[in-house]
Amino acid sequence: MTNVVLPPLGENIEKATVSFWFFKAGDKVNEKDDLVEMTTDKATFNIPSPCTGILQEVLMTEGQVAHVGETLGIIEEEPK
């Protein structure tokens, strides 16, 4: 299992809001696919999938605020 986490954002920004999930739980995702769109006071950005597999669980839903390092979702990696 691989956790999708909110990465460090720089400029003393410690949190971001989940704007949109491009996939839902149970969907297959490929490494580097745009997975979730996040918004801060200064920018909107996408977090890519860290691996190929199945999005098992969405832990932060649209509108929720996540802090840097928090897990947004969980991907079950495809066996290599």
C-alpha positions as CSV (number, residue, x, y, z in Angstrom):
1,M,0.0,0.0,0.0
2,T,1.2,3.5,-0.9
3,N,0.0,6.6,0.9
4,V,-0.8,9.7,-1.2
5,V,0.4,12.6,1.0
6,L,0.3,16.4,0.8
7,P,3.9,17.3,0.1
8,P,5.8,20.3,1.5
9,L,4.4,23.5,-0.1
10,G,7.1,26.0,0.7
11,E,6.6,29.7,1.6
12,N,5.4,28.8,5.1
13,I,2.2,27.2,3.6
14,E,1.1,24.4,5.9
15,K,-2.3,23.4,4.5
16,A,-4.3,23.0,1.4
17,T,-8.0,22.3,0.5
18,V,-9.0,19.3,-1.5
19,S,-10.8,20.7,-4.6
20,F,-11.3,17.7,-6.8
21,W,-10.4,14.0,-7.1
22,F,-9.8,12.9,-10.7
23,F,-10.5,9.3,-9.7
24,K,-12.7,7.5,-7.2
25,A,-12.0,4.6,-4.9
26,G,-11.7,1.4,-6.9
27,D,-10.3,3.1,-10.0
28,K,-7.0,2.1,-11.6
29,V,-4.4,4.8,-11.7
30,N,-1.1,5.1,-13.5
31,E,2.1,6.5,-12.0
32,K,2.1,10.3,-12.6
33,D,-1.6,10.6,-13.4
34,D,-3.1,13.7,-11.9
35,L,-4.8,12.3,-8.8
36,V,-6.2,15.1,-6.8
37,E,-6.4,18.9,-7.2
38,M,-5.5,21.0,-4.2
39,T,-5.9,24.7,-3.5
40,T,-4.1,27.1,-1.2
41,D,-4.6,30.9,-0.7
42,K,-2.0,31.4,-3.4
43,A,-2.3,28.6,-5.9
44,T,-4.1,25.6,-7.3
45,F,-2.0,22.5,-8.1
46,N,-2.4,18.8,-8.8
47,I,-0.8,15.9,-6.9
48,P,0.3,13.1,-9.2
49,S,-0.1,9.4,-8.4
50,P,3.1,8.1,-6.8
51,C,2.6,4.6,-8.4
52,T,0.5,2.5,-10.6
53,G,-2.3,0.5,-8.9
54,I,-5.9,0.8,-7.6
55,L,-7.0,3.8,-5.5
56,Q,-8.2,1.9,-2.5
57,E,-9.4,4.7,-0.3
58,V,-10.0,8.4,-0.4
59,L,-9.3,9.7,3.1
60,M,-9.8,13.5,2.5
61,T,-12.9,14.4,0.5
62,E,-13.5,17.5,-1.5
63,G,-13.7,20.6,0.6
64,Q,-11.6,19.1,3.5
65,V,-8.4,20.8,4.6
66,A,-5.2,18.7,4.7
67,H,-2.0,19.7,6.4
68,V,1.5,19.0,5.0
69,G,2.4,15.3,5.5
70,E,-1.2,14.2,5.9
71,T,-2.5,11.2,3.9
72,L,-5.1,12.0,1.3
73,G,-5.6,8.6,-0.1
74,I,-4.2,5.0,-0.3
75,I,-3.2,3.2,-3.5
76,E,-2.7,-0.6,-3.7
77,E,0.3,-1.0,-5.9
78,E,0.2,-3.2,-9.0
79,P,2.7,-6.1,-8.6
80,K,5.8,-5.6,-10.7
